[in-house]
Amino acid sequence: MKNKLYGSLLLSTLLSSGACAAPYALAISVDTTRFDYAETGDNGELLDTERSEFGDIAGFTFAFEPDYQGFYITTSYSSGTTDYIGGTDVNPTYGSYLTTTNNTILDYSAGFKTTFLLDPYGELQMPLQVGLGYREWQRDILGTYDVYGITETYEWGYFDVGIGLHLALSPDATIGVDANYRKAFNAQMYEDLYGHTFTLNNVYGYTIAVPLEFALNRSVSAFFQYNYEYWNIDASNVVDGWYEPDSETKNQTLSAGLKIWF
């Protein structure tokens, strides 16, 4: 897909243009996500849910980011299973059909970051960032002996703006809070049972992250992070009598990783 290539092309451009003159870090982490997705009807009633616990969905994140100011790029991938609770065409009652869903989630983002020092010693910092991203969720709801399975693919680009507050706990440790708002564009969902593509309406979200970082030496640091991710989707257009209902995603992710500075 063309959307999936822009991140690597941008990174190549940054490296060749000298945008990495300031201190940069390559961050690598392993992640696990507690998944919480729910679709609701016109009156707010539950139609189906996808839920998991930490450990059921796992993945990794690579990030190329500046210390204070410059361009950044982030790529994340995760996969695993969730417990599906919902209904069928014959009996749409919530809870009448139980199965397992195989999930794959991809997320790419790139943009520019700058950091303001809020005290003379640089112990309190406020990073700001603006960028673009792309998100894809492949939702493979498994069938049973009497019910067909279905694969749904949700994807969209998004505008991304963020602000944070980071505090030095010591010369070798920092803690922070980062908040990002994301507004989607070209949001669609494709399903393979009937071959329909739906236009998703009013897709927006936000993330709240709490990173904790420890310097191991002058060039390597370890970090841990909690991340809360929210997405809203309003009901789609109607195609051949079918539509994608309202939904909310409320995922939590725990990460542990290393940063290599150069």
Secondary structure by P-SEA (a helix, b strand, c coil): cccccaaaaaaaaaaaaccccccccccccccccbbbbbbbccccccccbbbbccccccccccccccccbbbbbbbbbbbbbbbbbbccccccccccccbbbbbbbbbbbbbbbbbbbccccccbbbbbbcccbbbbbbbbbcccccbbbbbbbbbbbbbbbbcccccccccccccbbbbbbbbbcccbbbbcccbbbbbbcccccbbbbbbbbbbcccccccccbbbbbbbbbcccccccccccccbbbbbbbbbbbccccc
